Amino acid sequence: MRCRWPNGYRCPVCNHRIAYTIRTRRLPLFECSRCHYQASVTSGTLLEGTRTPLSKWLFAMKRIIDPAQGINAVQLAELVHVTYKTAYAMLDKIRQCLRSIETDKLAGRIEAGLAFFGRPSLSYFETAAQRPIAVGVSFSESDRPASIAVMEIPMEHMHSGTIASMGRELFKSHCFASDPLSQQNTVHHTKYLTRRHCKTLVPIYQAGFKRINATYHGVHPRHLSKYLAEFAFRWNTLQNGSDGLLRIAQACSSPTLAA
């Protein structure tokens, strides 16, 4: 209730504040006293129609952002006593929420460059085995890592294993603050330059990629952006000390995600 309506009930249709509570359903319904529209805490959100208790959803949210250990669908299914299919759907929806959460853009001094997710190609026919990823980390005034941003680079913006200028500008426009100081930072366009000039950044993203592989045992390229969003959200939450569970719960209870 507090996540869906932090300032008190608001009718999703007419924005009215007063509602009658109907408790004959598993989840209480709130009927607007003005337009009589009935809504539950999950209606119009990604959790609408779920038969899984919300306590199990909250457990999954808490574990997915745990800095010490991850969780995959097999483990979640065993821990909360649901089927593998249900557990996979739960984690996938939570990652969709993480991808939708807006974060502050990188600002000030920034280390940024190219990384690759996945194993190297073993043959000519496996050109897509590794996915090019642009990664950046900004620093606080005390010169400590403060925030990270991760973005897949479209293959059309790659040239001979390096990020073309269009790809670098795309990453800057999406992830860098617009002020001149932030925009003048360099996005190193090869992984060799990244290792040499981004000494703080490289171990951060390597640890993140290693955890993804260790937890999920392989990620399909079609879903990679959601797993990268999970990694970035967890790392940024740990750095800034914010309540990650509350932020995910608020995102999952947002009706804007239903579209």
JOPE-V448957 format. One record per residue. N is the residue number from 1. RES is the residue in one letter. PHI is phi in degrees with one decimal (999 if undefined). PSI is psi in degrees with one decimal (* if undefined). OMEGA is omega in radians with two decimals (* if undefined). Layout:
n: {N	N}
res: {RES	RES}
phi: {PHI	PHI}
psi: {PSI	PSI}
omega: {OMEGA	OMEGA}
This chain:
n: {1	2	3	4	5	6	7	8	9	10	11	12	13	14	15	16	17	18	19	20	21	22	23	24	25	26	27	28	29	30	31	32	33	34	35	36	37	38	39	40	41	42	43	44	45	46	47	48	49	50	51	52	53	54	55	56	57	58	59	60	61	62	63	64	65	66	67	68	69	70	71	72	73	74	75	76	77	78	79	80	81	82	83	84	85	86	87	88	89	90	91	92	93	94	95	96	97	98	99	100	101	102	103	104	105	106	107	108	109	110	111	112	113	114	115	116	117	118	119	120	121	122	123	124	125	126	127	128	129	130	131	132	133	134	135	136	137	138	139	140	141	142	143	144	145	146	147	148	149	150	151	152	153	154	155	156	157	158	159	160	161	162	163	164	165	166	167	168	169	170	171	172	173	174	175	176	177	178	179	180	181	182	183	184	185	186	187	188	189	190	191	192	193	194	195	196	197	198	199	200	201	202	203	204	205	206	207	208	209	210	211	212	213	214	215	216	217	218	219	220	221	222	223	224	225	226	227	228	229	230	231	232	233	234	235	236	237	238	239	240	241	242	243	244	245	246	247	248	249	250	251	252	253	254	255	256	257	258	259}
res: {M	R	C	R	W	P	N	G	Y	R	C	P	V	C	N	H	R	I	A	Y	T	I	R	T	R	R	L	P	L	F	E	C	S	R	C	H	Y	Q	A	S	V	T	S	G	T	L	L	E	G	T	R	T	P	L	S	K	W	L	F	A	M	K	R	I	I	D	P	A	Q	G	I	N	A	V	Q	L	A	E	L	V	H	V	T	Y	K	T	A	Y	A	M	L	D	K	I	R	Q	C	L	R	S	I	E	T	D	K	L	A	G	R	I	E	A	G	L	A	F	F	G	R	P	S	L	S	Y	F	E	T	A	A	Q	R	P	I	A	V	G	V	S	F	S	E	S	D	R	P	A	S	I	A	V	M	E	I	P	M	E	H	M	H	S	G	T	I	A	S	M	G	R	E	L	F	K	S	H	C	F	A	S	D	P	L	S	Q	Q	N	T	V	H	H	T	K	Y	L	T	R	R	H	C	K	T	L	V	P	I	Y	Q	A	G	F	K	R	I	N	A	T	Y	H	G	V	H	P	R	H	L	S	K	Y	L	A	E	F	A	F	R	W	N	T	L	Q	N	G	S	D	G	L	L	R	I	A	Q	A	C	S	S	P	T	L	A	A}
phi: {999	-68.0	-74.5	-72.3	-130.6	-62.3	-108.0	99.3	-53.9	-135.8	-62.9	-63.7	-95.8	-112.7	69.2	-71.6	-95.0	-108.1	-144.2	-94.8	-97.8	-109.7	-107.2	-84.9	-103.6	-58.6	-101.9	-57.5	-103.7	-116.8	-100.2	-61.1	-73.5	-95.4	-104.4	66.5	-71.2	-104.5	-139.9	-106.2	-67.4	-106.6	-63.6	79.3	-115.8	-65.7	-93.0	-61.6	82.6	-67.3	-98.3	-84.8	-53.9	-63.3	-62.6	-72.1	-62.6	-64.6	-61.6	-63.3	-62.1	-65.3	-73.5	-68.8	-104.7	-64.4	-68.9	-88.9	-152.2	-92.0	-152.9	-111.2	-64.9	-62.4	-66.5	-63.2	-58.7	-71.2	-75.2	-108.9	61.0	-127.8	-74.0	-59.0	-59.5	-66.2	-62.3	-63.0	-63.4	-62.1	-65.1	-65.2	-66.8	-63.8	-65.1	-60.0	-63.8	-62.0	-68.0	-85.7	-70.9	-77.1	-122.4	-65.7	-76.5	-65.2	-141.9	80.1	-76.4	-134.9	-100.6	-148.9	-177.1	-96.1	-132.0	-126.0	-103.2	109.2	-86.4	-62.2	-65.2	-95.5	-150.5	-61.6	-85.7	-112.4	-66.7	-98.8	-62.0	-104.2	-108.9	-73.7	-127.4	-91.7	-129.5	-144.8	-134.0	-101.2	-120.8	-77.7	-63.1	-87.2	64.5	-107.3	-56.7	-117.2	-153.0	-124.0	-134.7	-135.2	-148.6	-67.6	-101.3	-58.8	-60.6	-70.0	-99.7	-107.9	-144.1	53.3	79.7	-126.8	-81.1	-68.0	-58.8	-62.7	-66.8	-66.1	-67.2	-63.3	-63.7	-62.3	-65.9	-86.2	-121.2	-101.9	-62.6	-83.2	-69.2	-57.1	-62.3	-70.6	-70.5	-81.1	-65.8	-89.3	-101.2	-67.3	-95.6	-127.7	-68.3	-73.1	-64.5	-59.6	-65.4	-80.5	-104.6	-119.0	-65.1	-79.0	-67.0	-56.8	-64.4	-67.1	-72.7	-64.2	-65.3	-65.5	-65.3	-63.3	-66.3	-58.1	-65.5	-69.5	-80.7	-106.9	55.5	110.6	-129.9	-70.2	-52.8	-64.1	-107.1	-59.0	-59.0	-71.2	-71.0	-67.3	-63.3	-61.1	-60.3	-65.5	-62.9	-63.7	-65.0	-66.3	-63.2	-65.7	-70.2	-93.3	71.3	-79.7	-84.2	-64.5	-63.1	-63.5	-65.7	-67.0	-61.0	-64.9	-66.3	-68.7	-95.2	-83.0	-69.0	-67.7	-79.7	-63.8	-70.3}
psi: {-44.5	-31.4	-42.0	-44.9	75.2	-24.2	22.8	161.4	138.3	125.2	128.4	-19.0	-53.8	-0.6	16.7	151.7	-13.7	134.2	153.7	143.5	127.2	114.5	18.5	-4.1	163.7	-46.6	128.8	143.9	146.3	115.0	120.1	132.3	-13.7	-57.5	-5.8	18.9	136.2	130.1	146.3	178.0	-18.8	-9.9	135.9	5.8	177.4	-17.5	2.5	133.3	0.0	139.0	-2.5	129.5	142.4	-25.0	-34.9	-35.3	-44.0	-36.9	-44.9	-40.8	-42.6	-40.0	-33.2	-24.1	6.8	121.8	-19.1	-33.4	141.8	-172.4	136.2	179.1	-36.7	-46.1	-43.0	-41.4	-40.4	-38.2	-36.7	5.2	56.4	171.1	161.5	-41.9	-43.2	-43.7	-42.8	-43.6	-38.6	-49.8	-37.6	-41.3	-38.2	-41.5	-34.7	-40.7	-42.1	-37.8	-25.6	-17.0	125.0	136.4	158.3	143.7	156.0	136.7	155.4	-139.0	130.9	134.6	128.5	146.2	-165.1	136.9	163.2	131.7	132.1	174.8	155.5	152.3	137.4	-14.6	172.8	-28.1	-1.1	46.7	-21.1	13.0	-38.3	137.4	128.7	131.5	130.1	130.1	141.9	149.1	134.4	162.2	148.1	177.2	-26.9	10.4	36.0	146.7	129.5	-38.1	146.3	148.7	140.7	135.9	133.9	140.2	123.8	143.6	-27.1	-13.3	12.6	147.5	111.6	43.9	10.9	157.8	122.9	164.8	-36.3	-38.6	-39.3	-41.8	-34.5	-43.9	-42.8	-43.6	-31.5	-32.7	-11.7	144.5	155.5	-6.5	152.7	-38.3	-43.6	-39.5	-20.9	-6.6	147.2	138.2	105.0	129.8	-3.1	156.1	-23.7	-41.2	-38.3	-44.8	-34.3	-36.4	-12.5	64.0	-32.9	-39.1	-44.1	-51.5	-26.5	-52.2	-30.1	-41.1	-38.7	-44.6	-38.1	-40.0	-40.6	-47.8	-40.2	-34.5	-43.4	-7.8	46.9	135.0	129.7	138.0	-31.4	-27.2	2.5	-38.9	-32.7	-37.8	-34.3	-38.1	-38.2	-47.6	-48.2	-42.2	-44.5	-44.6	-45.3	-37.4	-41.6	-38.8	-42.7	-2.4	18.4	167.2	93.4	-38.6	-42.2	-41.5	-39.8	-44.1	-39.6	-40.0	-40.8	-25.1	7.0	124.7	-14.4	-20.6	-14.4	-29.6	*}
omega: {-3.11	3.12	-3.10	-3.10	-3.07	3.13	-3.11	-3.08	3.01	3.13	3.14	-3.10	-3.04	3.08	3.13	-3.03	-3.02	-3.14	3.00	-3.13	3.11	-3.01	3.14	3.13	3.11	2.97	-3.13	3.05	3.11	-3.10	-3.11	-3.13	-3.14	-3.05	3.09	3.04	-3.12	-3.13	3.00	-3.14	-3.11	-3.07	-3.14	3.13	3.10	-3.14	-3.12	3.10	-3.13	3.05	-3.13	3.13	-3.10	3.09	3.11	3.05	-3.14	3.08	3.14	3.11	-3.11	-3.11	-3.08	3.12	3.12	-3.11	-3.06	-3.07	3.09	3.09	3.08	-3.03	3.12	-3.13	-3.13	3.13	3.14	-3.04	-3.09	3.03	3.00	3.10	3.09	-3.13	3.11	-3.13	3.13	3.14	3.12	-3.11	-3.14	3.12	3.11	3.11	3.05	3.10	3.14	3.13	-3.09	-3.08	3.13	3.11	3.10	3.12	3.13	-3.09	3.13	3.09	-3.04	2.90	-3.10	3.13	-3.02	3.00	3.07	3.08	3.12	-3.11	3.08	3.11	3.14	-3.14	3.14	-3.04	-3.11	-3.06	-3.09	-3.10	3.08	3.13	3.13	-3.10	2.98	-3.09	3.10	3.07	3.07	-3.06	3.10	3.12	3.09	3.08	3.02	3.11	-3.02	-3.06	-3.12	3.07	-3.08	-3.14	3.02	3.08	3.11	-3.07	3.12	3.08	3.06	3.12	3.10	3.09	3.10	3.09	3.06	-3.08	3.11	3.11	3.12	3.12	3.10	3.12	3.12	-3.09	-3.12	-2.92	-3.14	3.00	-3.00	-3.11	-3.07	-3.10	-3.14	-3.08	-3.11	3.07	-3.10	2.95	-3.08	-2.87	3.02	-3.09	3.12	3.06	-3.14	-3.12	-3.07	-3.02	-3.10	-3.02	3.12	-3.06	-2.99	3.14	3.13	-3.09	3.10	3.10	3.12	3.12	3.13	3.13	3.11	-3.12	-3.11	-3.09	-2.98	3.05	3.11	-3.12	3.09	-3.13	-3.12	-3.09	-3.01	-3.08	3.14	3.12	3.07	3.09	3.09	-3.14	-3.09	-3.14	-3.12	-3.11	-3.12	3.11	3.13	-3.10	-3.05	3.05	-3.13	-3.13	-3.08	-3.14	3.12	-3.12	3.10	-3.13	3.09	3.12	3.14	-3.14	3.14	-3.14	-3.13	-3.10	-3.04	3.13	*}
